[in-house]
């Protein structure tokens, strides 16, 4: 198979979908890998390393998309890339279709086979290709949240750690999945007063074993969410429903009741966001103030630390890339149930029910493709 690795063109996106080790593995398996020149520069991976691993370096991104049987990316195609989509192409990347109707319709119209990292799901319900980026985003959420609370960024001037004689900041984390857990680790480590909310009692019991009395653990019902958000200096939205649009748990009215200058970091913005006021931002212009609250809603948060993120991501994606290349996508999906759950679109057919529900579209779930 011929596998293409184009350079990411989303704003300030420095990650790359494959490392030289991945190239070497695919070449050893008898495949050809096309890598766009400078694709790895944002992650400090130079062209020479890809060439030494056996990649064929390509100057024009159009050639990558035209010649590859499978294109492996990090982020979903943006509008500038739509014209490069074509019938029969296998696209393996984050898609987040439930928050992007335009991309969904483009993939269907162009009859692309789209396999999404974020909906590959193991038998225990975990999302192995989302987990490492969720971990990065969760840790970054506290880092950027600290910045948002500084007065020079519109915040109210709170130091989350506090100092002797002054109380630490209050952090509320809604959603105790991978990103929420990683956010909590950093917030607790800083010495902040941390409240974590989730709807899963078993998950809360697990967090109790980790944090003991260093974090308040609450069931995520309407009353607890309201009280915890109103009293917080920093709110982290880390709710995830795999493949589906994120519910707006934080209303505009609730934000109005927070203290002005508080901050809200929406990790779930890729799937539509946790708040009524959430809208995607970029690393070039990451924040905005609405209802007196500093919002950080960057849709590719891990792109801020691309080297760490690239290696964390490719650690988990490459076994699937090799499987797809070695067996062909149809055979690979037949033999690997978790991988088959990644199929979102197929030859003009939408195959992910939650995406279909988000846009009121027809869905045909593929069984035994």
Buried (B, 14 or more C-beta within 10 A) or exposed (E): BBBBBBBBEBBBBBBBBBBBBBBBBBBEEEBBBBBBBBBBBBBEBEBEBBBEBBBBBBEEBEBBBEBBBBBBBBBBBBEEBBEBBEEEBBBBBBBBBBBBBEBBBBBBEBBBBBBBBBBBBEEEEBBBBBBBBBBBBBBBBBBBBBBBBBEEBBBBEBBBBBEEEEEBBBBBBBBBBBBBBBBBBBBBEBBBBBBBBBEBEEBBEBBEEEBEEBBBBBEBEEEBBBEBBBBBBBBBBBBBBBBBBBEBBBBEEBBBEBBEBBBBBBBBBBBBBBBBBBBBBBBEEBBBBBBBBBBBBBBBBBBBBBBBBBBBBBEBBBEBBBBBBBBBBBEBBBEBEBBBBBBBBBEEBBBBEBBBBBBEBEBEEBEEB
